[in-house]
Amino acid sequence: MDAVESTTWNVPVLAMRGLTVFPHMNLTFDMERRISVAALERAMETDQTIFLVTQREIGVETPGEKELYEIGTLAHVSQVLRLSPAAVRVMIQGRCRARLRRLWQTDPFLQANVEELPEPSLTEAFRQSPRTEALLRQTMVLFGEYAELSGNIPEEVANTVLDCKDPGYLADFIAQNIAMRHSDKQSILEEMSPYPRLRRLNTILARECNVLNFEREMERKVRENLAQNHRDQILRTQIRVLQHELGEGGDEEEELENYRERILALGLDEESETHLLKELQKLSRQSYGSAEASVIHNYLDTCLDLPWNTETRERVSVEIARKTLDRDHFGLTKVKERILETIAVRQMNPAGKGQILCLVGPPGVGKTSIAISVAKALNRKLARLSLGGVRDEADIRGHRKTYIGAMPGRIIEAITRGGSMNPLLLLDEIDKLGNDYHGDPASALLEALDSEQNHAFRDHFLEIPVDLSRVMFITTANTTETIPPPLLDRMEVIRLSSYTDEEKLQIARLHLLPKQLAEHGLKKSMLRVSDDTLRAVIRDYTRESGVRQLERRLASLCRKADMRLLEGDVKRFVVTEDALPKLLDCQPYPPALRTQREEVGVVNGLAWTETGGEILEVEVNVMEGSGKLELTGNLGDVMKESASAALSCLRSRAAMLGIEAEFYKTKDIHVHFPEGAVPKDGPSAGIAVTTAMLSALTGQRIRAGIAMTGEVTLRGRVLPIGGLKEKTMAAKRCGIHTVLIPKDNVRDLEEIDQTVRAALRFIPVETVDEVFGAALCPASEPLRETVTPDMESLSGVPLEPDALKLPRQT
């Protein structure tokens, strides 16, 4: 040890965490920190003197000067025992207080300049003064109370305290040997004067005594509660034994005990378990058969019936899912790919948050059956909720259990029915949710369908959190227009379009017909339906986007076969196209006329409906009048505005088109859409209305076998439309061979079935001038009647230079 001055030393520093050493005290402790062991080794190499100082923050691993208190203790290392290569046990003897002047080394150990602080000397008169005696007595009383309350003060420590008459030493000795916060011990160490030091110790002792009194009081209450519970348990056991001897009331006690065992066996979180045990305690105080007891019985049964710790082992495999979807569904390629992408993400990251999928499409296209196939592929149990017509928030989140007839919400009920905490929950018809004064059920679904917060979903009936994060949600809807935006934002929308006639044929052949044969007890050899017959059923007896009507028609044929086979007339029933009118009655959807005349003022438009596409005829008559525009056919506002825009477009082009400049003043124009009982709306008939008006005003005929769709602007531009796939299917079905489409919709032709693309030619147009050129016959061209060729021969129609023909896909 090098002395810089008589009272300043350059010594190794041992930074203490949560420990304070006082002068003249012996202390033994273990240490493992590298810098501490290195400082100890340095001290042992010199004169075994070391400076002990407490850290301000215990968590600091390598403290600097700011992380150390200023006052510490110079000490002598008495003994060192190595416990392991990294740990040592050391015995320290404190010598005197010292002040940290400068910490000039931090690695490989702490080294500092410290100033020794001598202890103030006390006169004999001060030691014998009444003031000092009173302070010592107060300390003895407080220490005796503390020793009694804590019960862990050794006898030799108590004897030393009683024999001590030095205020400074007494304060250091008591502070070293009782449990208190290291900041309190530091404050005593930093007090140089003995009298204020002992007075500070008394303040801390008084506070510690109060704390120990509170601890003893709480401990007493805990013991009393335990004793009361033990007493109650003994009494209940005695009552149960007496009731068993008398043959009374045994079932109720067994039932309560059974409830308790089931609750504890679930291993729920503390909040849920405490709540259920509290409800069980309420039940134990109710008289048998009371209304309150029935409510609690129902509540506990509902909570315990939930499959809290039950999960099915999920089988996440893209290949298995692909095979399952292909086996159960024909077509729907893009939909299958999107679902397989979701499963692939789950296979790569099983711990990731799941997406909520929303399958949107017309009725009967397989939305629900796809969800069933996904559940089968993932080995998850399926629970289905039908949300159509739900108008009450309580149907989703449940009723408060205090209400008569209260029950949990549909989500909890579906999970209970599924028997697993990780089912596939199918929310069917989510677009049919309503709302009234009972609340908005769509808003109640926001929490359940939010992966950030559904880990603690609270049903009003259960009142305890339920983890829905492991549930896979799939919703279905016919349209997204009626789904509230916040709810729609939480879902990944996958759209399913209408089936083409060829897809319906394959679905009928592979799925529907075998299913109906099995349901009607028929073997494959007993009923024969050719592909041509199936096409006729699809074309003339159904009009839908899906296949539900088709399945009903096939079921009708199976019933007819059952009757003929049981009558004994035939051993095999063969259905031909010619026999369909007798078997399925009259055709509800007769085929369109194959002979179409080139007419004036009549244009074939194309419309989209929920059941698929339709041909929408537009008829225009021009009469002498005062310039009125009359619109009939049960039209919506958008369609009326589209007709007005078409008229303004023609007026701006009157001179170019050879129309009388004042026609809008001298002519009345009547635009009619047949089938007036059917509501119609939308802007996609804009170019059809414009062309029909021009034809009626100029007397030019419309080419036969042509249809068109597109929105028109005042400037004559043709804007894109939706539903092109369904519209082109309707055009093919009705014998149309040429379709005019907006040029911006050319990209959508890739989604159209290859049979439809091969049967039709598409003319993309950007302006109404191009529409007029393709649709109107020249005035010099003679009137002719066109016979539309059969569907099979449409691919041979010659193409005009501006027509777009897509190659057949392979």
RABEL-V557734 format. One record per helix or strand of 2 or more residues. SS is the DSSP state (a for helix, b for strand). FROM is the first residue (numbers start at 1). LEN is the number of residues. If there is no record, write none. Layout:
BEGIN
{{SS | FROM | LEN} {SS | FROM | LEN}}
END
This chain:
BEGIN
{{b | 2 | 2} {b | 8 | 9} {b | 26 | 6} {a | 34 | 12} {b | 49 | 7} {a | 65 | 3} {b | 71 | 12} {b | 88 | 18} {b | 110 | 8} {a | 124 | 4} {a | 130 | 21} {a | 155 | 9} {a | 167 | 11} {a | 182 | 8} {a | 194 | 53} {a | 250 | 17} {a | 270 | 16} {a | 291 | 15} {a | 318 | 11} {a | 333 | 16} {b | 357 | 5} {a | 367 | 12} {b | 382 | 5} {a | 394 | 4} {a | 410 | 9} {b | 424 | 5} {a | 430 | 3} {b | 435 | 2} {b | 439 | 2} {a | 441 | 8} {a | 454 | 3} {b | 457 | 2} {b | 465 | 2} {b | 472 | 6} {a | 485 | 5} {b | 492 | 5} {a | 501 | 19} {b | 527 | 3} {a | 531 | 10} {a | 548 | 20} {b | 573 | 3} {a | 577 | 7} {b | 595 | 3} {b | 602 | 8} {b | 612 | 13} {b | 629 | 4} {a | 637 | 16} {a | 654 | 4} {a | 663 | 4} {b | 667 | 6} {a | 686 | 13} {b | 701 | 2} {b | 706 | 3} {b | 711 | 2} {b | 717 | 3} {a | 724 | 10} {b | 738 | 5} {a | 743 | 9} {a | 754 | 6} {b | 761 | 5} {a | 768 | 8} {b | 785 | 3} {a | 791 | 6}}
END
